[in-house]
Amino acid sequence: MNTPLILQVNRLHKNYGATPVLRGINLDVRAGELISVIGPSGSGKSTLLRCCNRMEEASGGEILVEGHDISHARGKTLNQLRLRLGMVFQSFNLYPHLTVKGNVTLALRKVKKFDATSADQLALAALECVGMAHKADARPSQLSGGQQQRVGIARAIALEPAMILFDEPTSALDPEMVDGVLEVMRELRASGMTMMVVTHEMSFAQAASDRVIFMDQGVIVEQGTPAQIFGAPTQPRTAAFISRSAQRAGALS
Ligand SMILES: Nc1ncnc2c1ncn2[C@@H]1O[C@H](COP(=O)(O)OP(=O)(O)OP(=O)(O)O)[C@@H](O)[C@H]1O
């Protein structure tokens, strides 16, 4: 039996001015899936992610979160649906004046209205999940980039979302920090979290995803298992991208 649908994207269009950036995206995400979105720079990957939680307004189409239409929701309903989609950013977006724990409890207190004790407990549990509980009282500036990103992930987990959207979570990190963050994401996957990850880390997409989506010029060109997309792509554009990425990785190693 299929697991429940967490996210449905139907005929999604996005224009910036007269320029179409997303051109009719259709996509279903089921509970427990880890989906990697790959594709050339400018293909619309981040825009797709940002339209899902209405950080960007779509120009057309519909997005359902656990069956509820977020694309036309307003006010309290919109806020509640947004909370179901956690977001992890490339640039961490932690508040520098708050401690690690303060960053994680902020939305729990302000948005979810938890009392201080409950918010602290949830925050410490989330920090434990990403191996950062021992830094609960540190400031973000005292942490490495990889540690800051793990706090960003803890902040998302603490809100108990139905799904987490990751927008290039390792792109701003020094190479030696990347593996620790990818490991936390693998553990989250193993714990059953539903995840959609825009990534340039091809080895992660290949090894950790249930499904890989290849985008180019605002459309999904092809999607399939990592074995299909990386081993036997059916579309010439996918094959060319995979081959270029492999060459680049070879040149770097
Ligand atoms: N706020 C904006 N205003 C105008 N154009 C934008 C805006 N945001 C993105 N774009 C354009 O939309 C296109 C898709 O951008 P997007 O960031 O979604 O691509 P991407 O596939 O995530 O690229 P990358 O891998 O480089 O991050 C690009 O041509 C980009 O310049």
The ligand as a Tripos MOL2 file, in Angstrom:
@<TRIPOS>MOLECULE
LIG
   31    33     1     0     0
SMALL
NO_CHARGES

@<TRIPOS>ATOM
      1 N1         13.8580   36.9480   -6.9470 N.pl3     1 LIG1
      2 C1         14.1590   36.7330   -8.2450 C.ar      1 LIG1
      3 N2         13.9390   37.6730   -9.1840 N.ar      1 LIG1
      4 C2         14.2240   37.4510  -10.4750 C.ar      1 LIG1
      5 N3         14.7290   36.2880  -10.9590 N.ar      1 LIG1
      6 C3         14.9750   35.3140  -10.0710 C.ar      1 LIG1
      7 C4         14.7020   35.4710   -8.6740 C.ar      1 LIG1
      8 N4         15.0430   34.3080   -8.0420 N.ar      1 LIG1
      9 C5         15.5090   33.4930   -9.0010 C.ar      1 LIG1
     10 N5         15.4630   34.0860  -10.2100 N.ar      1 LIG1
     11 C6         15.8660   33.4700  -11.4740 C.3       1 LIG1
     12 O1         15.1190   32.2950  -11.6480 O.3       1 LIG1
     13 C7         15.9100   31.2670  -12.2280 C.3       1 LIG1
     14 C8         15.8810   30.0360  -11.3660 C.3       1 LIG1
     15 O2         16.5580   30.3360  -10.1460 O.3       1 LIG1
     16 P1         16.7180   29.2370   -8.9930 P.3       1 LIG1
     17 O3         17.4840   29.8720   -7.8830 O.co2     1 LIG1
     18 O4         15.4190   28.6290   -8.6840 O.co2     1 LIG1
     19 O5         17.6340   28.1640   -9.7460 O.3       1 LIG1
     20 P2         18.4390   26.9640   -9.1410 P.3       1 LIG1
     21 O6         18.2150   25.8100  -10.0700 O.co2     1 LIG1
     22 O7         18.1130   26.7540   -7.7100 O.co2     1 LIG1
     23 O8         19.9400   27.4780   -9.3280 O.3       1 LIG1
     24 P3         21.2510   27.2520   -8.4180 P.3       1 LIG1
     25 O9         21.5820   25.8040   -8.5340 O.co2     1 LIG1
     26 O10        22.2850   28.1200   -9.0540 O.co2     1 LIG1
     27 O11        20.9080   27.6900   -7.0270 O.co2     1 LIG1
     28 C9         17.2900   31.8580  -12.4460 C.3       1 LIG1
     29 O12        17.3900   32.2960  -13.7730 O.3       1 LIG1
     30 C10        17.3180   33.0120  -11.4810 C.3       1 LIG1
     31 O13        18.1730   34.0400  -11.9580 O.3       1 LIG1
@<TRIPOS>BOND
     1     1     2 1
     2     2     3 ar
     3     2     7 ar
     4     3     4 ar
     5     4     5 ar
     6     5     6 ar
     7     6     7 ar
     8     6    10 ar
     9     7     8 ar
    10     8     9 ar
    11     9    10 ar
    12    10    11 1
    13    11    12 1
    14    11    30 1
    15    12    13 1
    16    13    14 1
    17    13    28 1
    18    14    15 1
    19    15    16 1
    20    16    17 2
    21    16    18 1
    22    16    19 1
    23    19    20 1
    24    20    21 2
    25    20    22 1
    26    20    23 1
    27    23    24 1
    28    24    25 2
    29    24    26 1
    30    24    27 1
    31    28    29 1
    32    28    30 1
    33    30    31 1
@<TRIPOS>SUBSTRUCTURE
     1 LIG1         1 GROUP 0 **** ****
